[in-house]
Amino acid sequence: MNDIFKVYDFENEQQWLKGRMNGIGGSDASAVVGMNPYKSNIDLFEEKIGRVMPKDISDKPCVIYGKNAEEYIRELFKLDYPEYTVDHHEFRILQSKDHPFMQASLDGELTDREGRKGILEIKTTNILQSMQYEKWKDRIPDNYYIQVLHYLLVTGWQFVVLRAHLNTDWDNEKRTTVKHYFIERSDVEDDLTMLQQEEEKFWRYVESGRKPPLILPEI
């Protein structure tokens, strides 16, 4: 099952973070195709060639919340969906054998009752405006969709379950909406092919040190 990727388990977070710098990870993938609202493909290119260091956002309250909430959300998912076996490895990186620059750190590894392997992705976000909630209505926001496609490419697995906790604090009332999105690999093969091609193209720019053309996000 793991014949298309290598497994690296690191002793601590610092080693794991350093390992993530060695290629394209899930959170990088959307920048490659111009679908990251916070980072362009040029920004990512300059990080990967070592010209700039990635911005440290580990002290942001939303990042701290998401990191601390993850283990509890994973346990809730186990209770809500007992049909899946859920495994998690805290400081693990999976690296594609065919494309070693492609790697993945997963929130959870799923096995369904038929023995198929899948990916659990966990998202927490604060909804400050109604337009932000619309981005989650009946679909996954583009940058997170690209992220889970990347994980499918690295692992070769068959499905993804994304669990999102959408938090609001309006009129001093805290609410959390929990949404689940299910993706079958067989339904997204064309998008997987597109992303594979774009990541290969981007990495050729990194290896050559030649800056890629800027990809502007759609308005």
N, C-alpha and C positions, 0 to 999 in steps of 0.2 A: 504493500500500500504506500510505503514511503520511498519507493524506488526513484521518484523524480525529484526529490529534494534531500538535502543534508540537514541534520539537526544539530544545533549548537546550544548548549545550556551553559549560561554564565553564572558565576558565583554571586554577583551583586548587581545592583542597578547601574553603577558607574561603568562596569565592564559591558553590560548590556547596551547602554546608551552609546558607548564607543563603537560597539559592533554594528549598530544601526547606521552608522555613518558610511559604511563600506559599499552601499548600493542604493537602489530605489526601494523604499518601504511603502507600506500601504498609505501612510499619510502624505507621501511624496507624489503618489501616482496622479492625483488630480491636477497637480501643478504641471506635470508633463504635458497634459492635454488642454491646459488653459481653463480648468474648471475649479481651481482653488481660489476662494474669495480673498485669501490672505497672502498668497504667494504666487508670483508669476513663474513661468518656465525659466526665465532668465535668472531670477532670484535663486531657484533651485540649482541651476547650472553653476552659478558662482559658489554655492555651498559645496557642491560635489567636487569641484576642482580645487577647493581649499582657499579660494580667494576671500570668502567671508565666512564667519561662523554663524550657524543657525541661531536665531533669536531665542533666548531662554525665556520661556513662558511658564516655567514650572511653579512660579510664585503667584500666578493669577488665581483668584478665588475659584473661578469656574473649572480650572484645570485641577486644582487640589480637590474640589468636590467630586469631579468625575473619577479621579484616581482612587479616592477613598470609598466611593460608592460602588465601584465595580464588583468587588467580591460579594457584596450583599445582593446586588442585582443578579449576579450569576446564580446565587443560591435561590433567589426567588424564581428564576427561570426554571431551575430544576424542579421546584414544587409545582409550577404552573404547567410544565411539559415533561411529565415523568417518562414519556415515551422515548426521550433522548437520554443517552449516557453522555455526561459532560465531563471533560477533562480539561485541566488548565495547568500550565507550566509558567511560572512567574517571569523568569528571565530567559526565555527560549526564543531563538531566531531560527526560522526555516529558510534555507537557501536553495534556490532552483539549481539543479545540476546542469541543465542545458543552457541556462542564462544566469550565471552566478551573481550578476549585479541585481537580480530580483530577489527580494527577501520579504519575510512576513513575520510579524509578532501578533499572535492571535489572542483574543479575549477568552476564547473557549474552543475546544475541539469536540465536535458532536459525532455521535454514532446513533443512527436510527434503528428501528426494530428489524429492518431488512439488512442491517450491517453496513449500510452506506455511510461514508464519511462526509462531514460537513463542518461549516465554520459558524461560530457564534460571535457576533459583533455587538458590542454594547455602546450606546451613546446616551449621554446626558446633556441637556441643553436648557438654557433659560430663555423662555419665550417672553420678550419684552413688548412686542407689537404683533397685531393680528397677522400681518404679512409674513412674519417668521413662521407662524403656525401653518400658513398656507403651503409653505415649502415642504411640509411633512404630510400634507393631505393626499392620501391615496398613492404616495410615491416616496422614494428616498431622495433627499437632496443630492444633486449631481456629484458633489465632491465625495460623499459617502458611498454613492453607488460605484464610482470608479475605484474607491478603496477596496470594496469587497470583490469587485471583478479582479483586481490585482491579486487578492488572496486566492481566488479560484485558479488563477494562472500559476501561482507558485506551488500550490498543493496538488492540483489536479483533481480536487475533490468535487462532489456532485451537487452540493447545495449550500445555501447560506441562510441563516436566520439572524436578522438584525432586530435587536430589542432597543427601543428608544424610550427614554423617560423625559418627557417634556414638562418642565417645571414653570409655573406661573406664580406670581405674587401680586395680585391685583386687589385693591381695597383691603390690604392687610390680611388677605386670605391666601394661604399657600395651597396650590393644587398641583397634582402630578398626573398627567395623562400618559398611559403606557401603550405603546403601539408596537406591533410586530409586523415585520416584512419578511416574506419567504421568497427566495430566489432559487430556481432550479437551473443548473448549468445548461441543460439542454435548451432552455428558453433564451439564453443570452450568448450563444456561440458567436454571432456576428460581432457583438460588442467586445467579446474576448479577443477575437482576431484583430480588431481595430486597435485595442489597447496594447496588445503584444507588439504590433508593428510600430506604434508610436513610442513605446518604451525602448525598443531596440534602436530606433532612430535617434532618440534623445541620448542614449548612452554612447552612441558613436560620436556625438558631439563632445561628450565629457572626455572620452578617451583621446580625442584629437586636440582638445583644448580650444576648439573653435566654437564661438558663441552661436547658439541656434537662433533662428528668427523668432521674434517675440510673438506669442500667441495671445491675442486679446480675448477675454471672456465675452460671450454673447450678452447683449443687453436685454 
